[in-house]
Amino acid sequence: MKSKISAAFQRCKKERRPALITYTVAGDNTKNNSLKILNKISKHADILELGFPHNTPIADGGQIQGSSHRALKHGIKLKDVFQIVKNFKKSNPNKPLILMGYFNLIYQSGENNFLRNCKVSGVDGLIVVDLPYPENKNFSKKCKKKSINFIQLLSPTTSKDRMKKIIRDSHDMIYYISMLSTTGGKLKVSPRKILENYKKIKRININKSLVIGFGITNKTISSLKEADGLVVGSQLCKTITDSIKKRQNPVTKLDKLVYSLKNKII
Amino acid sequence: MKIKKGIPLIDQHDKNYMYGGKFGGNYIPETLKKPIDDLTKLFNKLRKDKKFLKKRDYYFENYVGSPTPFIKLENLTAHLGGAKIYAKVVSEANGGAHKIYNATVHCLIAKKAGKKYIVGDTGAGYAGKMLSMAAKKFGLKCKIFMGAKDIKRQRPNVEEMKKNGAEIVPVTTGSQTLVDAVSECMRYWVSNCDTTHMCVGSTVGPNIFIKICAWSTAQISRELINQVKEEFGKVPKKMKLLNCVGGGSSAMGFWNEFMDTDAEFIGIEAGGPKNSKLHAAPLTKGSKIGILHGAAQYVVQDKEGQIGSTESISAGLDYPGISPLHCFLKDTKRARYTSASDEEALKAYQLVSKLENISPSLEPSHAFAEAIKIAPKLRSSDTIIVNSCGDSIKDKDIIKKKLGSYIR
């Protein structure tokens, strides 16, 4: 059976546009609001990434750290994250949702137990930032058995040989990190250069959906339209931070932002 | 789980870089895979390269100052009655602590790798001070990440770093101590790994950093084993090597050459204030295995896997994790671990400084606290050696505040 993630990419392809993938942190700024945000932005976004926060993230920039910190301060636990997913899926059963986070939380809850919870709540995919290939081989197999997409990451430092191996071991979707940076860095490589690398990877296996993330905002998104999918994260987190500062409603602010992001790629 | 004889401890990992199948590894973002692979290959080559080893030894001798003294603490021994107490005065090394070994080696490697920039983390400020010193010596631009709380409590070392021309980046996230400094430094490296070499300040982090650090500090025990043989004619049967452990770099260096001997290893963690639930003693207080800074290790954390808060009077030990090598030594029972409280460390500092010509910083004072506890129960045929790996001068402010006066 085709995964919901694959189906989403296929729909976008028919519309001749990249999939819009958003990233928000579960529990940011509150449990309720993060669910409301997912419900709202899912009208414009094709795939939703939801971060389960960790307090010692080694690859996240300031914006996502801020969101994680807020969520943890409000006492978010893994069981709340799964509850948010479950509630979201009740009203949006076909919208693919990907959980993203660091391995220690999975390790502490136990891989099998974690995956069981993913399955029960309706998680479609997983990105584990600090579990690279080949260390992730076992876990990725376990995901496959449960029909959960394990999403491999590629970066500008990944050699071609290594890319081939990783892609061979990947599921439906692969995530290309646009530049050497933590999340939310300023785009320091030209979109042309990024797309050049993107095409090289695509040539290795044209059938895998390849998305680009890191440094993408409403200013840069339209220049990368050729990709199968584009991930925007830090800008969403920043918008939540700003709206709290200005005492505005983060839910409507994010709705507007994601709507405008979508308009830039159609 | 077993330690193999005749093989350096740092090399006793499997193909996934795990010690005892449980500790260490490389839990890192994809972007760092290649720089870490490159560094691993380079280091494997250099540690077999006679020219490089000669260079290392040259700088250890002429720049670090080797060997550091090995002395008997006659007054402390007489005062306590019981075991003979000795100190390896590593604080006599250039810069005043063991961190100089790792810093020097990292700078030599960075030069070999053709990097112009070097970055590092620091807690007590020693790792940062030494890296800034060595960077200056070898002509590298240096950036040091340090928790804002540590910047306040370890001012003397901060001043030194500035004098050496390093840029100090205050880290204001989380607890604003060493754990956050290491995270921020790793994040910086993720963004700049093409131009910049990273030095992790202790035997923690992805495997290669554990290896380089332990390989560098091993100089301490290379000297000590000769000094011990000179003093006693051989390695005595009942000899205890006491060392404080935070990340664990000085203890690894202090014990390395004695691994296959009968010497007993005792590691002393930071127990924190007497009346506080917080501590920095994951081995003593039964913390579970978790992933921190790229490696599996015993780590202070909550049930979910969020890294826990720590508390210790000594910034250098104030770290929720512990080197995977120490986890390995603990589970194989090769080393024993215990903790000393803030108060016990302060008392030990006071007693040693009063009686002897050395004045240990708050980190080794934790080890002296254990020596003071056990020495009276032992016989005069027993030997205790404490690694005095730092000088109290950097803790002057804290000591004055806590004890009313500072002696040295």
Interface residues (C-beta under 8 A of the other chain):
Chain A: H54 N55 T56 P57 I58 A59 D60 G61 Q65 H69 L72 K77 L78 Y102 F103 N104 L105 Y107 Q108 S109 V129 D130 L131 P132 Y133 E135 L153 L154 S155 P156 T157 T158 S159 R162 I177 L180 S181 T182 G185
Chain B: N16 G25 N26 Y27 I28 P29 E30 T31 L32 K33 K34 P35 T173 G174 V179 S183 M186 R187 V190 S191 N192 C193 D194 K288 I289 G290 I291 L292 H293 G294 A296 Q301 K303 E304 G305 Q306 I307
